[in-house]
Amino acid sequence: MRAVCNAWYPVGMQASSRGTLRRWWDRRVLPTLIDKACKSHAILEERMRWVPQASGDILELGAGTGHNFRFYDVAHAVHVTAVDISPDVLAKAVPHVRTAAVPIELLQVDAQTLPFDQHRFDTVVSTYTMCSIDNIERALSEVRRVLKPRGRLIFVEHGLAARPSTARWQKRLTPAWRTISGDCRLDRNIAALLTENNFALSELTTGTTEGPSIAAYIYQGIARPG
Ligand SMILES: C[S@@+](CC[C@H](N)C(=O)[O-])C[C@H]1O[C@@H](n2cnc3c(N)ncnc32)[C@H](O)[C@@H]1O
């Protein structure tokens, strides 16, 4: 099916104004939207289930405003390197660093080019991030490179729904949705992406959570470098 549009902006708006509007939105509005959208009750329950399982030297991918930080368990987690591409989003994570039980280092880093040595991390954590990374294949290859051979990728991600009618709406709405949501795609099949990019799924749960159905189909589990 053809995309409805490549981007959504008020009719008649010039390309240069669109760029300015988009930059203003991404810098001033998006960090607050991400912060609020990522702390619903259902999402907090998923964080509580998965984040405490992270152990050793940990990389958190697209850490956003730091909602996972309080769930790292000091009994297993030694250190967390929390990266995000957006300095404006990261600024909102600072208060959560101070209250975390585990040492957390915040870095402005692009997940597509991770500045870390091969086989450094025991665990990579990614929650609601794989939808937004532009070249997700490249980022997954970087995750594989920096994970130890027996390391784990713990993921909780929304993506392509199993129900065909919802999936159709996800594909139709993604081009417009990306322009207001920090490039979030509604229609990525996370399980397929992981297996196609040489991860083996040792645990996978899929299903619908609360919220609008286009963003409520969740993939959660553990993947290991294949
Ligand atoms: C929907 S937010 C989720 C934030 C956080 N993981 C959470 O669970 O609350 C997606 C995050 O991915 C970040 N992001 C997008 N592309 C990225 C990239 N290439 N490298 C690193 N972070 C990226 C965004 O800046 C944003 O903070």
The ligand as a MOL file (V3000), in Angstrom:
LIG
                    3D

  0  0  0     0  0            999 V3000
M  V30 BEGIN CTAB
M  V30 COUNTS 27 29 0 0 0
M  V30 BEGIN ATOM
M  V30 1 C 10.1740 6.7100 23.0490 0
M  V30 2 S 11.7050 7.1790 23.7070 0 CHG=1
M  V30 3 C 11.9860 5.8970 24.9150 0
M  V30 4 C 12.8990 6.3440 26.0130 0
M  V30 5 C 13.2790 5.2840 27.0520 0
M  V30 6 N 13.9430 4.1490 26.4540 0
M  V30 7 C 12.1220 4.8360 27.8770 0
M  V30 8 O 11.8400 3.6290 27.9270 0
M  V30 9 O 11.4840 5.6950 28.5180 0 CHG=-1
M  V30 10 C 12.8830 6.7760 22.4190 0
M  V30 11 C 14.2530 7.3410 22.7120 0
M  V30 12 O 15.2030 6.8760 21.7340 0
M  V30 13 C 16.1110 7.9430 21.4830 0
M  V30 14 N 16.7760 7.7030 20.1930 0
M  V30 15 C 16.2410 7.7720 18.9530 0
M  V30 16 N 17.1680 7.5130 18.0260 0
M  V30 17 C 18.3230 7.2510 18.6790 0
M  V30 18 C 19.6370 6.9040 18.2680 0
M  V30 19 N 19.9540 6.7830 16.9790 0
M  V30 20 N 20.5730 6.7250 19.2180 0
M  V30 21 C 20.2770 6.8510 20.5300 0
M  V30 22 N 19.0410 7.1740 20.9830 0
M  V30 23 C 18.0760 7.3720 20.0710 0
M  V30 24 C 15.2420 9.1840 21.5140 0
M  V30 25 O 15.9890 10.3780 21.6880 0
M  V30 26 C 14.3080 8.8650 22.6870 0
M  V30 27 O 14.8030 9.3510 23.9020 0
M  V30 END ATOM
M  V30 BEGIN BOND
M  V30 1 1 1 2
M  V30 2 1 2 3
M  V30 3 1 2 10
M  V30 4 1 3 4
M  V30 5 1 4 5
M  V30 6 1 5 6
M  V30 7 1 5 7
M  V30 8 2 7 8
M  V30 9 1 7 9
M  V30 10 1 10 11
M  V30 11 1 11 12
M  V30 12 1 11 26
M  V30 13 1 12 13
M  V30 14 1 13 14
M  V30 15 1 13 24
M  V30 16 1 14 15
M  V30 17 1 14 23
M  V30 18 2 15 16
M  V30 19 1 16 17
M  V30 20 1 17 18
M  V30 21 2 17 23
M  V30 22 1 18 19
M  V30 23 2 18 20
M  V30 24 1 20 21
M  V30 25 2 21 22
M  V30 26 1 22 23
M  V30 27 1 24 25
M  V30 28 1 24 26
M  V30 29 1 26 27
M  V30 END BOND
M  V30 END CTAB
M  END
